[in-house]
Amino acid sequence: MQSGGFPWLTLLILLPLAGAAALFFVKETSVRMVALGVTIADLLLSLPLWWLFDASSSRMQFAEDVTWITSPPIHYHLGLDGISLPLVLMTTVLMPLCVAISWRSIETRVSSFMAMLLIMEGAMIGVFAALDFVLFYVFWEAMLIPMYLLIGVWGGPNRLYAAIKFFLYTLAGSILLLVAILALYFQGGHTFDIVQLSQQAYAPRLQFWLFLAFFAAFAVKVPMFPFHTWLPDAHVEAPTAGSVILASVLLKMGTYGFLRFSLPMLPDASKDFAPVIAALSIIAIVYGAYMALAQTDLKKLIAYSSVSHMGFVTLGLFMFNQQGIEGAVMQMVNHGITTGGLFLCVGVIYERTHSRQIADNVGLTKPMPQYATLLVIFSLSSLGLPGTNSFVGEFLVLAGTFLWSKIAAALASLGIILAAAYMLWMVQRVAFGVPSPHHLPKLTDLNQREMATLVPLVVLVFWIGLFPNPILSRMHASVITVVARATHGPQESPTSTGQVTPVVEPVPAAQTVQSTEADRKSTRL
């Protein structure tokens, strides 16, 4: 066993899982308080990682490595770098808000519902922290059942159709992911260690097929166009907390997979497929925005906006430059905050009017001024207004895209114009429209619980929008390493002829450090 000291990551994963088990032994009246306490405790436990993290290093930190199975060698191996750290923190921030927004809306099987939320939290953190491929796959699959149940048991009228569609889509991709993991094990030196596998070189033909297998799993999870059809149904039928988790965290699993596996492990195939990914991303940006313009249901509008915004993320990832990838990671976090806030706003008004139709929720500024103010803030963030968090990520993605192709950058910019159109159209009606007397019941503004749910995300919108450097500085070293591997290959030397030779044995640690330093210097130049 080798550990980096205090088992931060193990506790972050086990605490919500233990809390989920404990919920079945407490009184029904105490379930909500226990679930909220567990998620807040997990949040407080994750905060020290922000200050303890060494931003100057690209190595995995807070590492824990325990032999799980001897043959084949499978390890309980955890760690964080500058890419996974903000995603873990985003997850721990959102989960208490999901519990709080479900305080009144969930009235049946409350223990089971809260248990599903806590199991989801442990599995999501495990995905971002896993450094063994089998462990990663276990956490990846562990997310499916709780989300399936959240939609299928506590969802809307068509919940079973939406839940089964979500499950089948993601399961089909996961099977190909397992095949790719096994192929990497046999071709990468009989190891499941993600760090070691990222330092190997693979034959171009093998990279081609592995990339397709990864793409099948990750593109469905994002979801990229045209694999997005399960998303609107899942969002519309899911309870509010399920929609927040789905949009804010689960969609990021796909883009995280591209960044953690496809780019560093399969650089040649990633370059070959980059034009295809860029084209699909631009189509998703424009198509998602146009579809959002046509929606009359608030949840569907936000769901299609997610397709558009996630197109910016996949576009930035395959630009193979620092600006594009850092912008993509920033946009992953920003989308989680902003879209999570929008779905929370929809849940708040649905509790009052029992309708998600825009026509049934018109002119809320007068009866609910606090609610309308927060809705406008999240909407302006979603369209990328300067000073808000989304502007930072989209600007960096477009800057990186401009370095790759000016035409692609111009086409992607259409998404920002269309986002302004559909978000401002929604705000104009919901916040400032003139309601008919029979449309709205007597409404009350946000209570203390709802304010406590929404205000933290508003703070993050402006904090990241005005002071993005703390996040950017922590991801910088890790992004530089990914760019170097994706651009130059994992083992390129100054005397290399430019042809990559497959390697079976893992690279020695000393050689890895030297290669990383050389890659950093070449990237700076």
C-alpha positions as CSV (number, residue, x, y, z in Angstrom):
1,M,0.0,0.0,0.0
2,Q,1.2,3.5,-0.8
3,S,-0.7,6.6,0.2
4,G,0.1,10.3,0.1
5,G,-0.9,10.8,3.7
6,F,-4.4,11.5,5.0
7,P,-7.0,9.6,2.8
8,W,-8.9,12.6,1.6
9,L,-10.3,11.0,-1.5
10,T,-11.4,7.8,0.2
11,L,-13.3,9.7,2.8
12,L,-14.9,11.9,0.1
13,I,-16.2,8.7,-1.6
14,L,-17.1,6.6,1.5
15,L,-18.8,9.4,3.5
16,P,-21.9,9.7,1.1
17,L,-22.0,5.9,0.7
18,A,-22.0,5.4,4.4
19,G,-24.6,8.2,4.7
20,A,-26.8,6.4,2.1
21,A,-26.7,3.2,4.2
22,A,-27.5,5.1,7.4
23,L,-30.6,6.7,6.0
24,F,-32.5,3.4,6.2
25,F,-31.9,3.3,10.0
26,V,-33.1,6.8,10.9
27,K,-36.6,8.1,11.4
28,E,-38.5,9.3,8.3
29,T,-38.7,12.8,9.7
30,S,-34.9,13.0,10.1
31,V,-34.0,11.7,6.6
32,R,-33.7,15.1,5.0
33,M,-31.6,16.5,7.8
34,V,-29.2,13.5,7.8
35,A,-28.8,13.7,4.0
36,L,-28.2,17.4,4.1
37,G,-25.7,17.0,6.9
38,V,-23.8,14.3,5.0
39,T,-23.5,16.4,1.8
40,I,-22.4,19.5,3.8
41,A,-19.8,17.4,5.6
42,D,-18.5,16.1,2.3
43,L,-18.3,19.6,1.0
44,L,-16.4,20.8,4.0
45,L,-14.1,17.8,3.7
46,S,-13.3,18.7,0.1
47,L,-12.5,22.4,0.6
48,P,-9.0,21.8,2.1
49,L,-8.0,20.1,-1.2
50,W,-8.2,23.5,-2.8
51,W,-5.5,25.1,-0.6
52,L,-3.4,22.0,-0.2
53,F,-3.1,21.4,-4.0
54,D,0.3,22.2,-5.5
55,A,-0.5,24.3,-8.6
56,S,3.0,24.1,-9.9
57,S,2.9,20.3,-10.4
58,S,1.2,18.2,-13.0
59,R,1.5,15.0,-11.0
60,M,-1.4,13.3,-9.3
61,Q,-1.8,14.5,-5.8
62,F,-3.5,13.2,-2.7
63,A,-2.7,9.7,-4.1
64,E,-3.8,6.5,-2.5
65,D,-2.7,3.1,-4.0
66,V,-3.8,-0.2,-2.5
67,T,-3.6,-3.6,-4.3
68,W,-7.2,-4.7,-4.9
69,I,-6.7,-7.8,-7.0
70,T,-3.3,-9.4,-7.5
71,S,-3.9,-11.1,-10.8
72,P,-4.7,-9.3,-13.0
73,P,-3.2,-6.3,-11.2
74,I,-6.1,-4.1,-10.2
75,H,-5.5,-1.4,-7.7
76,Y,-7.6,0.9,-5.6
77,H,-5.7,3.9,-6.9
78,L,-7.0,7.4,-6.5
79,G,-5.5,10.9,-7.1
80,L,-6.3,14.4,-8.4
81,D,-4.6,16.8,-10.8
82,G,-5.5,20.3,-11.9
83,I,-8.1,19.0,-14.3
84,S,-10.1,16.7,-11.9
85,L,-9.8,18.9,-8.8
86,P,-12.3,21.6,-9.9
87,L,-14.7,18.9,-11.1
88,V,-14.6,17.2,-7.7
89,L,-15.2,20.5,-5.9
90,M,-18.1,21.3,-8.2
91,T,-19.7,18.0,-7.4
92,T,-19.4,18.5,-3.6
93,V,-20.8,22.1,-3.9
94,L,-23.9,21.0,-5.9
95,M,-25.0,18.0,-3.9
96,P,-26.2,19.9,-0.8
97,L,-28.2,22.1,-3.1
98,C,-29.8,19.1,-4.7
99,V,-30.9,17.8,-1.3
100,A,-32.2,21.3,-0.3
101,I,-34.3,21.7,-3.5
102,S,-35.9,18.3,-2.9
103,W,-37.0,19.2,0.6
104,R,-40.6,19.7,-0.3
105,S,-40.9,18.4,-3.8
106,I,-40.1,14.7,-2.9
107,E,-42.8,13.3,-0.5
108,T,-42.7,9.6,-1.3
109,R,-39.9,7.1,-0.5
110,V,-37.8,10.0,0.8
111,S,-35.2,7.7,2.3
112,S,-34.6,5.9,-1.0
113,F,-34.5,9.2,-2.9
114,M,-31.9,10.7,-0.7
115,A,-29.9,7.5,-0.6
116,M,-29.8,7.6,-4.5
117,L,-28.4,11.1,-4.3
118,L,-25.7,10.1,-1.9
119,I,-24.7,7.0,-3.9
120,M,-24.5,9.2,-7.0
121,E,-22.2,11.6,-5.2
122,G,-19.8,8.9,-4.1
123,A,-19.7,7.4,-7.6
124,M,-19.2,10.7,-9.3
125,I,-16.3,11.7,-7.1
126,G,-14.9,8.2,-7.7
127,V,-15.0,8.7,-11.5
128,F,-13.0,11.9,-11.3
129,A,-10.5,10.5,-8.8
130,A,-9.9,7.0,-10.1
131,L,-6.4,6.2,-11.5
132,D,-7.0,2.5,-12.2
133,F,-9.1,1.7,-15.3
134,V,-11.1,-1.0,-13.7
135,L,-11.9,1.1,-10.7
136,F,-12.9,3.9,-13.1
137,Y,-15.2,1.6,-14.9
138,V,-16.8,0.4,-11.6
139,F,-17.6,4.0,-10.6
140,W,-18.7,4.8,-14.2
141,E,-21.2,2.0,-14.2
142,A,-22.3,2.6,-10.6
143,M,-23.8,5.9,-11.6
144,L,-26.2,4.3,-14.1
145,I,-28.6,2.6,-11.6
146,P,-29.2,5.5,-9.2
147,M,-29.9,7.9,-12.1
148,Y,-32.1,5.4,-13.7
149,L,-34.1,5.1,-10.5
150,L,-34.2,8.8,-9.9
151,I,-35.8,9.3,-13.3
152,G,-37.9,6.1,-13.3
153,V,-39.3,6.3,-9.8
154,W,-39.6,10.0,-9.0
155,G,-39.9,11.4,-12.5
156,G,-42.8,12.8,-14.6
157,P,-45.6,11.0,-16.5
158,N,-43.3,9.5,-19.2
159,R,-40.5,8.6,-16.7
160,L,-40.2,5.0,-17.6
161,Y,-39.6,5.7,-21.3
162,A,-37.0,8.4,-20.5
163,A,-35.3,6.2,-17.9
164,I,-35.0,3.2,-20.2
165,K,-33.8,5.3,-23.1
166,F,-31.1,6.9,-20.9
167,F,-30.0,3.5,-19.5
168,L,-29.8,1.8,-22.9
169,Y,-27.9,4.6,-24.6
170,T,-25.3,4.9,-21.8
171,L,-25.0,1.1,-21.3
172,A,-24.3,0.5,-25.0
173,G,-21.4,3.0,-24.9
174,S,-20.1,1.5,-21.7
175,I,-19.7,-1.9,-23.2
176,L,-17.4,-0.6,-25.9
177,L,-15.5,1.3,-23.2
178,L,-14.9,-2.0,-21.4
179,V,-13.5,-3.5,-24.6
180,A,-11.2,-0.6,-25.1
181,I,-9.9,-1.0,-21.5
182,L,-9.1,-4.6,-22.0
183,A,-7.3,-3.8,-25.3
184,L,-5.2,-1.2,-23.5
185,Y,-4.4,-3.7,-20.7
186,F,-2.9,-6.2,-23.2
187,Q,-1.2,-3.7,-25.4
188,G,0.1,-1.4,-22.6
189,G,2.2,-3.7,-20.5
190,H,-0.5,-5.7,-18.7
191,T,-1.5,-2.8,-16.4
192,F,-4.7,-1.0,-15.7
193,D,-2.8,2.0,-14.3
194,I,-4.2,5.1,-16.1
195,V,-1.0,7.2,-15.6
196,Q,1.2,4.4,-17.0
197,L,-1.1,3.7,-19.9
198,S,-1.0,7.4,-20.7
199,Q,2.8,7.2,-21.0
200,Q,2.8,4.4,-23.6
201,A,2.8,4.7,-27.4
202,Y,0.4,2.6,-29.5
203,A,0.3,1.7,-33.2
204,P,-1.8,4.0,-35.3
205,R,-4.3,1.3,-36.4
206,L,-4.9,0.3,-32.7
207,Q,-5.3,3.9,-31.8
208,F,-8.0,4.3,-34.5
209,W,-10.1,1.5,-33.1
210,L,-9.6,2.4,-29.5
211,F,-10.6,6.0,-30.3
212,L,-13.8,4.8,-31.8
213,A,-14.6,2.7,-28.7
214,F,-13.9,5.6,-26.4
215,F,-15.9,7.9,-28.7
216,A,-18.9,5.6,-28.5
217,A,-18.9,5.8,-24.7
218,F,-18.0,9.5,-24.2
219,A,-20.0,11.0,-27.0
220,V,-23.2,9.5,-25.7
221,K,-22.5,10.7,-22.2
222,V,-21.7,14.3,-23.3
223,P,-24.0,14.0,-25.3
224,M,-22.6,15.0,-28.7
225,F,-24.7,15.5,-31.8
226,P,-26.3,13.2,-33.0
227,F,-26.2,11.0,-29.9
228,H,-28.2,13.6,-27.8
229,T,-31.7,12.4,-28.3
230,W,-31.9,10.8,-24.8
231,L,-31.1,14.1,-23.0
232,P,-34.3,16.2,-23.5
233,D,-36.5,13.3,-22.4
234,A,-34.4,12.6,-19.4
235,H,-34.3,16.2,-18.3
236,V,-38.0,16.8,-18.7
237,E,-39.0,13.7,-16.8
238,A,-36.3,13.8,-14.1
239,P,-37.0,15.5,-10.7
240,T,-35.2,18.8,-10.2
241,A,-32.3,17.3,-8.3
242,G,-31.9,14.6,-11.0
243,S,-31.8,17.3,-13.7
244,V,-29.2,19.3,-11.8
245,I,-27.0,16.2,-11.4
246,L,-27.5,15.1,-15.0
247,A,-26.6,18.5,-16.5
248,S,-24.0,19.7,-14.1
249,V,-22.0,16.5,-13.4
250,L,-22.9,13.5,-15.5
251,L,-22.5,15.3,-18.8
252,K,-19.0,16.2,-17.8
253,M,-18.0,12.5,-17.5
254,G,-17.9,12.3,-21.3
255,T,-15.7,15.3,-21.8
256,Y,-13.5,14.3,-18.9
257,G,-13.1,10.9,-20.6
258,F,-11.9,12.6,-23.8
259,L,-9.5,14.7,-21.9
260,R,-8.1,12.0,-19.5
261,F,-7.9,9.1,-22.0
262,S,-8.4,9.9,-25.7
263,L,-6.0,12.9,-26.0
264,P,-3.0,11.6,-24.0
265,M,-3.3,7.9,-24.8
266,L,-4.4,8.2,-28.5
267,P,-2.7,11.3,-29.8
268,D,-2.5,10.2,-33.5
269,A,-6.1,9.1,-33.7
270,S,-7.2,12.3,-31.8
271,K,-5.5,14.4,-34.5
272,D,-7.0,12.4,-37.3
273,F,-10.5,12.7,-35.8
274,A,-10.2,16.3,-34.7
275,P,-11.9,17.7,-37.8
276,V,-14.8,15.3,-37.3
277,I,-15.1,16.2,-33.7
278,A,-14.9,19.9,-34.5
279,A,-17.6,19.6,-37.1
280,L,-19.9,17.7,-34.8
281,S,-19.3,20.2,-32.0
282,I,-20.1,23.2,-34.2
283,I,-23.3,21.4,-35.4
284,A,-24.2,20.8,-31.8
285,I,-23.6,24.5,-30.9
286,V,-25.9,25.8,-33.6
287,Y,-28.4,23.0,-33.6
288,G,-28.8,23.0,-29.8
289,A,-29.3,26.8,-29.9
290,Y,-31.9,26.7,-32.7
291,M,-33.8,23.9,-30.9
292,A,-33.8,25.9,-27.7
293,L,-35.4,28.8,-29.6
294,A,-38.3,26.6,-30.5
295,Q,-39.1,25.3,-27.0
296,T,-42.1,26.3,-24.9
297,D,-41.1,24.1,-21.9
298,L,-38.5,25.6,-19.6
299,K,-36.7,22.3,-18.9
300,K,-36.5,21.5,-22.6
301,L,-35.1,24.9,-23.4
302,I,-32.4,24.5,-20.8
303,A,-31.8,20.9,-22.0
304,Y,-31.1,21.9,-25.6
305,S,-29.0,24.8,-24.4
306,S,-26.9,22.2,-22.7
307,V,-26.3,20.4,-26.0
308,S,-25.1,23.8,-27.4
309,H,-22.9,24.7,-24.5
310,M,-21.3,21.2,-24.3
311,G,-20.5,21.7,-28.0
312,F,-18.1,24.4,-26.9
313,V,-16.4,22.0,-24.5
314,T,-15.8,19.3,-27.0
315,L,-14.6,21.9,-29.6
316,G,-12.1,23.3,-27.2
317,L,-10.7,19.9,-26.2
318,F,-9.7,19.0,-29.7
319,M,-7.9,22.2,-30.6
320,F,-4.7,20.8,-29.1
321,N,-3.6,24.1,-27.6
322,Q,-3.6,25.5,-24.1
323,Q,-6.3,28.1,-24.6
324,G,-8.8,25.6,-26.0
325,I,-8.3,22.9,-23.4
326,E,-8.3,25.3,-20.4
327,G,-11.3,27.0,-21.8
328,A,-13.0,23.6,-22.2
329,V,-12.3,22.7,-18.5
330,M,-13.5,26.1,-17.4
331,Q,-16.6,25.7,-19.4
332,M,-17.2,22.2,-17.8
333,V,-17.3,23.9,-14.4
334,N,-19.2,27.0,-15.6
335,H,-21.9,24.9,-17.3
336,G,-22.3,22.9,-14.1
337,I,-22.8,26.1,-12.1
338,T,-25.0,28.0,-14.5
339,T,-27.2,25.2,-15.9
340,G,-27.5,23.8,-12.4
341,G,-28.8,27.2,-11.2
342,L,-31.3,27.4,-14.1
343,F,-32.7,23.9,-13.3
344,L,-33.0,24.9,-9.7
345,C,-35.0,28.0,-10.7
346,V,-37.3,25.8,-12.8
347,G,-37.8,23.5,-9.8
348,V,-38.7,26.5,-7.6
349,I,-41.4,27.9,-9.9
350,Y,-42.7,24.4,-10.7
351,E,-43.5,23.9,-6.9
352,R,-45.7,26.9,-7.1
353,T,-47.4,26.8,-10.5
354,H,-47.1,23.0,-11.2
355,S,-46.2,23.9,-14.8
356,R,-43.0,24.2,-16.7
357,Q,-44.6,25.9,-19.7
358,I,-43.3,29.4,-20.4
359,A,-46.9,30.6,-21.1
360,D,-47.9,29.6,-17.6
361,N,-45.1,31.4,-15.8
362,V,-45.2,34.9,-17.2
363,G,-44.5,38.2,-15.5
364,L,-42.8,36.9,-12.3
365,T,-41.0,40.1,-11.5
366,K,-43.9,41.7,-9.6
367,P,-44.9,38.8,-7.4
368,M,-41.4,37.2,-7.1
369,P,-38.7,40.0,-7.4
370,Q,-36.0,38.0,-5.7
371,Y,-36.6,35.0,-7.9
372,A,-36.7,37.0,-11.1
373,T,-33.4,38.7,-10.2
374,L,-31.6,35.4,-9.7
375,L,-33.2,33.9,-12.9
376,V,-31.9,36.9,-14.9
377,I,-28.4,36.5,-13.4
378,F,-28.2,32.8,-14.4
379,S,-29.6,33.6,-17.8
380,L,-27.1,36.3,-18.5
381,S,-24.3,33.9,-17.4
382,S,-25.7,31.2,-19.7
383,L,-25.4,33.6,-22.7
384,G,-21.8,34.5,-21.8
385,L,-22.1,38.1,-20.6
386,P,-18.7,39.5,-19.7
387,G,-18.2,39.5,-16.0
388,T,-19.9,36.2,-15.5
389,N,-18.3,32.8,-15.4
390,S,-19.4,31.5,-18.8
391,F,-17.7,34.3,-20.6
392,V,-14.3,33.2,-19.5
393,G,-14.7,29.6,-20.7
394,E,-16.3,30.5,-24.1
395,F,-13.7,33.2,-24.7
396,L,-10.8,30.8,-24.2
397,V,-12.5,28.1,-26.3
398,L,-13.0,30.6,-29.2
399,A,-9.4,31.9,-28.8
400,G,-8.1,28.3,-29.0
401,T,-10.4,27.6,-32.0
402,F,-9.2,30.7,-33.8
403,L,-5.6,29.4,-33.6
404,W,-6.8,26.2,-35.2
405,S,-9.3,27.6,-37.8
406,K,-10.7,31.1,-38.2
407,I,-13.7,29.7,-40.0
408,A,-14.5,27.2,-37.2
409,A,-14.2,30.0,-34.7
410,A,-16.6,32.2,-36.7
411,L,-19.2,29.4,-37.0
412,A,-18.9,28.6,-33.3
413,S,-19.5,32.3,-32.4
414,L,-23.0,31.9,-33.9
415,G,-23.9,29.9,-30.8
416,I,-23.3,32.9,-28.5
417,I,-25.6,35.1,-30.7
418,L,-28.3,32.4,-30.7
419,A,-27.8,31.9,-26.9
420,A,-28.5,35.6,-26.4
421,A,-31.7,35.2,-28.5
422,Y,-33.3,32.2,-26.7
423,M,-32.2,33.2,-23.2
424,L,-33.4,36.9,-23.5
425,W,-36.6,35.7,-25.1
426,M,-37.2,33.4,-22.2
427,V,-36.3,36.1,-19.6
428,Q,-38.5,38.7,-21.4
429,R,-41.5,36.5,-21.0
430,V,-40.9,34.8,-17.7
431,A,-39.6,37.8,-15.8
432,F,-41.0,40.8,-17.5
433,G,-44.0,39.6,-19.5
434,V,-47.6,40.7,-18.7
435,P,-49.5,37.8,-17.2
436,S,-53.2,37.1,-17.8
437,P,-55.2,37.2,-14.6
438,H,-56.1,33.5,-14.7
439,H,-52.6,32.4,-15.6
440,L,-50.8,32.7,-12.3
441,P,-52.0,31.8,-8.8
442,K,-51.1,33.9,-5.8
443,L,-47.3,33.5,-5.7
444,T,-44.8,33.9,-2.8
445,D,-41.2,34.9,-3.3
446,L,-38.2,32.7,-2.4
447,N,-38.1,31.4,1.2
448,Q,-34.9,31.1,3.2
449,R,-34.2,27.5,2.1
450,E,-34.6,28.4,-1.6
451,M,-32.4,31.5,-1.2
452,A,-29.7,29.4,0.5
453,T,-29.9,27.0,-2.5
454,L,-29.5,29.6,-5.2
455,V,-27.3,32.3,-3.7
456,P,-24.1,30.2,-3.5
457,L,-24.2,29.6,-7.2
458,V,-24.7,33.3,-7.9
459,V,-21.6,34.0,-5.9
460,L,-19.7,31.4,-8.0
461,V,-21.0,33.0,-11.2
462,F,-19.4,36.4,-10.3
463,W,-16.4,35.0,-8.5
464,I,-15.3,32.9,-11.5
465,G,-16.3,35.6,-13.9
466,L,-14.3,38.3,-12.2
467,F,-11.4,36.3,-10.7
468,P,-10.9,33.2,-12.9
469,N,-7.1,32.9,-12.3
470,P,-7.3,30.8,-9.2
471,I,-8.9,28.0,-11.2
472,L,-6.8,28.5,-14.3
473,S,-3.6,28.5,-12.4
474,R,-4.4,25.2,-10.7
475,M,-5.2,23.5,-14.0
476,H,-2.3,25.1,-16.0
477,A,0.4,22.5,-15.4
478,S,-1.9,19.5,-16.0
479,V,-3.2,21.1,-19.2
480,I,0.3,21.8,-20.5
481,T,1.2,18.1,-19.9
482,V,-1.9,16.9,-21.8
483,V,-1.1,19.3,-24.7
484,A,2.5,18.1,-24.9
485,R,1.4,14.4,-25.0
486,A,-1.3,15.1,-27.5
487,T,0.9,17.2,-29.7
488,H,4.3,15.5,-29.5
489,G,3.5,12.0,-28.4
490,P,4.3,10.4,-25.0
491,Q,7.9,9.4,-25.8
492,E,9.1,11.7,-28.5
493,S,12.8,12.4,-28.3
494,P,15.0,15.0,-30.0
495,T,16.6,12.4,-32.3
496,S,13.3,10.8,-33.2
497,T,12.5,10.2,-36.8
498,G,8.9,11.2,-36.1
499,Q,7.6,7.6,-36.2
500,V,6.1,6.3,-32.9
501,T,6.9,2.7,-31.9
502,P,4.5,0.7,-29.8
503,V,5.8,0.0,-26.2
504,V,4.8,-2.8,-24.0
505,E,6.8,-2.1,-20.8
506,P,5.8,0.9,-18.7
507,V,8.1,3.9,-18.9
508,P,10.4,4.3,-15.8
509,A,9.4,7.1,-13.5
510,A,12.6,9.1,-14.1
511,Q,12.2,9.0,-17.8
512,T,8.6,10.1,-17.4
513,V,9.7,13.2,-15.4
514,Q,12.3,14.1,-18.0
515,S,9.9,13.7,-20.9
516,T,7.3,15.9,-19.1
517,E,9.9,18.6,-18.5
518,A,11.0,18.5,-22.1
519,D,7.4,18.7,-23.3
520,R,6.8,21.7,-21.1
521,K,9.8,23.6,-22.4
522,S,8.9,22.8,-26.0
523,T,5.3,24.0,-25.4
524,R,6.5,27.3,-23.9
525,L,8.7,27.8,-26.9
